[in-house]
Amino acid sequence: MRKFVKVAGQDCTIILLSGDGDYYGTLIELKKLHDVSIHVIKLSASCSPKLDQISDYTFMLANGELKPVKATANPTYFISILNQYSVNNFNELANELNALAVGSIGNSAILCGNLICIGFPTLGNAEQAIEQLNESQFHEQSSKANVDMQTKSNEEVKQLTFIKMNNSNGADIIKMIKFCIACNVQSGSQCILSSESFLWIVFSYESDAQKFLPKVKIMYPDAVISELPTDLLSKCPKSLYTIESCEEIVTNGARFSVREDTDWNIFFRLNPDFTAPLQYCEPTKWSLLYNLLEKLYDLGAKKVIFDGNLYCVHFESMFAYQEAFERIRSHYLEPLEFVSASEIHTKQEVKDKMKRYNNGIPWCLTQQLDLSCILLRIESRLYIGFPDEIVRSKSMKIVYKFMASLKQSSGVSYPEATNALLESINCRDLVGDAYDLAFLSSQLEDTKPITRPNIIERIRQQRMQQQEYNETVFQFTVFGKFFDRWDSNLLSLEQVVKIFVKLSKVIPLAVSAFCDSIVLMFNSWHEAHAAHHFIRKLMKFPILRSLMAQVLSNSPREDYIDVLGEEMIKKLEYMFVITTNSDFKFTSGMMSIIKMNLVEQDCPVCIEFEDEIWVAVDDLEKGNKAKGEIEKIKFKLLHEKDDDFEVGVLMEPILESPPKVTKMLANKLMKPKTNVTNVYLTSDAFPLGHFNYSYRKAVGMSTSRYYSLLNV
């Protein structure tokens, strides 16, 4: 079942034909973690009663026919029946109706005023039960059932509720609609009824009206919860009421709707009435443009530009554009306010300017953004751009320190960034948060839901590839007091490893854990650098500062094997084979760690062959020493949910190896792989500090939030 859910994904359905109580624990976990639906099909009385407790739907298979028994999911629809029977004992009546209403939620019948309500998981179940109940003679009386209430939660059913206000002074309806829109997500208001004397705000649930009433009283102190206007449903040829929808967006008197002449662009301008809470918090043009993309990129925004006094967001498909219109009001964009496209007379000019910026970055960097620039003249020209002069001034100390470290003449100037320079900036020129956000934006496709981006799949495939022992491996070490067998308050080393992997935000190739140090090894400089950065930031927390003494970066391991052709026979004189101490096969990461340890033991050559590692040495004493060190290695495979387990390593001498292995070892000795001593970034620079690209909230998670995971 776990494998099925892993393939099928969230919200899938598990159908059990019979089954026993042993499934209970697993199903509870899958229901909690993956929100699966459980359908149980009983064969007579063969199914465990425990499964009935957690199933969403239970059916009985009898005579080749499936019949619903009971549903246990949360009620979504109710049937209401007038309580007009002679039976005074409600419990007896409820039990009979629960048994009669096939497909209903188990034991869901409740008394609501003079109505008896029975809950159902779907509208289809409720309608089917209505047919059965209307055809039945219950206590020798005809039952008339209707689906007239839909649930908001387990405790409340839908019931139109009104807030009534005095309209004698001619209230501003538009102002009231704006007020309801501003609170619409929280209030749940549906529409406003207006007449000459009164206003009514209409709610689907009484609880929504009760919560919203104090806010309304600020503007209308006489507002009260009221019954339905008595003449609202009268058959008068001319309605006495006007209905204004709270779903209609009104901004500056213009309707917020999709127009055909927008070219999939949405426009904003700075609210002239906005006042920054603090003087040094005054937004800049760049900060507004950056924040606009940051808040809308996961709605499909692909490009933003500032032109004149307008901020424009461009979408590359009608689907993304329409979705943004529907959801944009739930995004806090203050101090920017929406401007209707009909009010913009420079739409074509903005469109033409956007076309000039096609270098793969979402921001159109124009001179109007007032960006500040530093030009460093070293061997060539190096431009550094800053959001404004204040940031540039604060950064000059670092720039001068860097310049002083150079042993060549150099110069610093402050030129104005030209349009040609700004238009030439591409994604690789960006740094820091700007680079991260540009990358995240590029990973989302307009026409598809947010799924695991390609970079994650590429990383997964990279980790499945063979890692040569003489490749560059990047690592850093965290020193501290992590384990003491005499101190019961400290965590186990397995727990410490899980915590540091979580806190580093990057999945390492492997981790070595000791009582006083943790070594994290990575495939690339990017991964190690990002993980090192996040771990160092955690040192500011007192509880972790006492745990971690220091974090040190180690230079890449550089291992070089000197091979001489005439010594070939001698070097292959003694051979060993390395395997696990169980049926478990080595993973690529395990093999990489073993190979690095063999290099440290001065073993000249090793290869992988049929899930084993073959080693050749030129000295038996050296081989036995390596055997002792290698067999000390214990791999512990850690799982977040399942039990952890340990894999040991065996290194055994071989008197005669397969000819193919001997040939492979000889070829390896004759043609050693050139070691990588310098790493230049060409095409695979990704901001791996944000590893979980699938969820926006995880991308923006603060360090303090990751720190709080220690307490989970």
Sequence and secondary structure as in RCSB ss.txt:
>XXXX:A:sequence
MRKFVKVAGQDCTIILLSGDGDYYGTLIELKKLHDVSIHVIKLSASCSPKLDQISDYTFMLANGELKPVKATANP
TYFISILNQYSVNNFNELANELNALAVGSIGNSAILCGNLICIGFPTLGNAEQAIEQLNESQFHEQSSKANVDMQ
TKSNEEVKQLTFIKMNNSNGADIIKMIKFCIACNVQSGSQCILSSESFLWIVFSYESDAQKFLPKVKIMYPDAVI
SELPTDLLSKCPKSLYTIESCEEIVTNGARFSVREDTDWNIFFRLNPDFTAPLQYCEPTKWSLLYNLLEKLYDLG
AKKVIFDGNLYCVHFESMFAYQEAFERIRSHYLEPLEFVSASEIHTKQEVKDKMKRYNNGIPWCLTQQLDLSCIL
LRIESRLYIGFPDEIVRSKSMKIVYKFMASLKQSSGVSYPEATNALLESINCRDLVGDAYDLAFLSSQLEDTKPI
TRPNIIERIRQQRMQQQEYNETVFQFTVFGKFFDRWDSNLLSLEQVVKIFVKLSKVIPLAVSAFCDSIVLMFNSW
HEAHAAHHFIRKLMKFPILRSLMAQVLSNSPREDYIDVLGEEMIKKLEYMFVITTNSDFKFTSGMMSIIKMNLVE
QDCPVCIEFEDEIWVAVDDLEKGNKAKGEIEKIKFKLLHEKDDDFEVGVLMEPILESPPKVTKMLANKLMKPKTN
VTNVYLTSDAFPLGHFNYSYRKAVGMSTSRYYSLLNV
>XXXX:A:secstr
 HHHHHHH TT EEEEES  TTHHHHHHHHHHHH  EEEEEEETT S HHHHHH SEEEEEETTEEEEEEE S  
 EEEEEE  SS   HHHHHHHHHHHSTT BTT  EEETTEEEEEESSHHHHHHHHHHHHHSEETTEE  EEEEEE
BSSSS B   EEEEEE TT   HHHHHHHHHHTHHHH EEEEEE SSEEEEEESSHHHHHHHHHHHHHH TT EE
E   TTTT   SS S EEEETTS EETTEE    TTSTTEEEEEE TT   SSGGG   HHHHHHHHHHHHGGGT
EEEEEEETTEEEEEESSHHHHHHHHHHGGGS  TTEEEE GGG S HHHHHHHHHH  SS SEE  GGG  EEEE
EESSSEEEEEESSHHHHHHHHHHHHHHHHH SS  EEE     HHHHHH  GGG  HHHHHHHHHHHH  TTS  
   HHHHHHHHHHHS   TTS  EEEEEEE    TT TTS  HHHHHHHHHHHH S  SEEEE SSEEEEEESSH
HHHHHHHHHHHHGGGSHHHHHHEEEEEEE          GGGHHHHTSEEEEEEESSS    HHHHHHHHHHHHH
TT  EEEEETTEEEEEES HHHHHHHHHHHTT EEEE  SSS  EEEEEEEEEESS  HHHHHHHHHHHHS    
      SS    TTS  TT HHHHT  HHHHHHGGG 
